[in-house]
Amino acid sequence: MDKLIMTEMKQMMREFGEIFSIINRGELFEDENNMKECLYKCKKLQNVLMNCTKLIELTFIELQEKREQALLALSYESDNEKRLKQLDSLVLEINRKQQDK
């Protein structure tokens, strides 16, 4: 997904560069075609921005899910360790009681 985000970011930078270039050269208001072309490129840039935002959001959600799974796994391991310690202490207690008899 990181490569896809980078591809979208590069596309976004190209689109922005083209729009900025048109504005910077003063071509935006020369004629109707230039204005339409610039508006088209702005709309295209908007779409790329939306795609990039969605990809970043999906990446964030994916990372959150991995984090939660890791925390659950650690919690599960911790619970198992506690149970094992309790069992060990019970076995020791039983052994002591048997030796005392």
C-alpha positions as CSV (number, residue, x, y, z in Angstrom):
1,M,0.0,0.0,0.0
2,D,2.9,2.4,0.7
3,K,4.0,2.2,-3.0
4,L,0.4,3.0,-4.1
5,I,0.4,6.0,-1.8
6,M,3.7,7.2,-3.1
7,T,2.4,6.8,-6.7
8,E,-0.7,8.9,-5.9
9,M,1.5,11.5,-4.2
10,K,3.7,11.8,-7.2
11,Q,0.7,12.2,-9.5
12,M,-0.7,14.8,-7.1
13,M,2.6,16.8,-7.3
14,R,2.6,16.6,-11.1
15,E,-1.0,17.9,-11.2
16,F,-0.2,20.7,-8.8
17,G,2.9,21.6,-10.7
18,E,0.9,21.9,-14.0
19,I,-1.8,24.0,-12.3
20,F,0.8,26.3,-10.7
21,S,2.6,26.6,-13.9
22,I,-0.5,27.7,-15.8
23,I,-1.3,30.3,-13.1
24,N,2.3,31.5,-12.8
25,R,2.6,32.1,-16.6
26,G,-0.5,34.1,-16.5
27,E,-2.2,31.8,-19.0
28,L,-5.2,31.1,-16.9
29,F,-7.3,34.0,-18.1
30,E,-5.9,34.3,-21.7
31,D,-8.8,32.4,-23.2
32,E,-11.7,30.1,-22.3
33,N,-9.8,26.9,-23.3
34,N,-7.0,27.7,-20.8
35,M,-9.5,28.3,-18.0
36,K,-11.3,25.0,-18.9
37,E,-8.0,23.1,-19.0
38,C,-7.0,24.5,-15.6
39,L,-10.4,23.7,-14.1
40,Y,-10.1,20.1,-15.5
41,K,-6.6,19.8,-13.9
42,C,-7.9,21.1,-10.6
43,K,-10.7,18.5,-10.6
44,K,-8.2,15.8,-11.5
45,L,-6.0,17.0,-8.6
46,Q,-9.0,16.9,-6.3
47,N,-9.6,13.3,-7.3
48,V,-6.0,12.3,-6.7
49,L,-6.1,14.0,-3.3
50,M,-9.3,12.1,-2.4
51,N,-7.7,8.8,-3.5
52,C,-4.6,9.5,-1.5
53,T,-6.6,10.4,1.6
54,K,-8.6,7.2,1.3
55,L,-5.4,5.2,1.0
56,I,-3.8,6.8,4.0
57,E,-7.0,6.2,6.0
58,L,-7.0,2.5,5.0
59,T,-3.3,2.2,6.0
60,F,-4.1,3.8,9.3
61,I,-7.0,1.4,9.9
62,E,-4.8,-1.5,9.0
63,L,-2.1,-0.4,11.4
64,Q,-4.6,0.0,14.1
65,E,-6.0,-3.5,13.6
66,K,-2.5,-4.9,13.7
67,R,-1.8,-3.0,16.9
68,E,-5.0,-4.3,18.5
69,Q,-4.2,-7.9,17.5
70,A,-0.7,-7.6,18.9
71,L,-2.1,-6.2,22.2
72,L,-4.7,-9.0,22.4
73,A,-1.9,-11.6,21.7
74,L,0.2,-10.1,24.5
75,S,-2.8,-10.1,26.9
76,Y,-3.6,-13.7,26.0
77,E,0.1,-14.7,26.7
78,S,0.0,-12.7,29.9
79,D,-3.1,-14.5,31.1
80,N,-1.6,-17.9,30.2
81,E,1.5,-17.0,32.2
82,K,-0.6,-16.1,35.2
83,R,-2.5,-19.3,35.0
84,L,0.7,-21.3,34.8
85,K,2.1,-19.6,37.8
86,Q,-1.1,-20.3,39.7
87,L,-0.9,-23.9,38.7
88,D,2.7,-24.1,39.7
89,S,1.9,-22.6,43.1
90,L,-1.0,-25.1,43.6
91,V,1.3,-28.0,42.7
92,L,3.9,-26.8,45.2
93,E,1.2,-26.4,47.9
94,I,-0.1,-29.9,47.2
95,N,3.4,-31.3,47.3
96,R,4.1,-29.7,50.6
97,K,0.8,-31.0,52.1
98,Q,1.7,-34.5,50.9
99,Q,5.2,-34.2,52.5
100,D,3.7,-32.9,55.8
101,K,1.5,-36.1,56.1
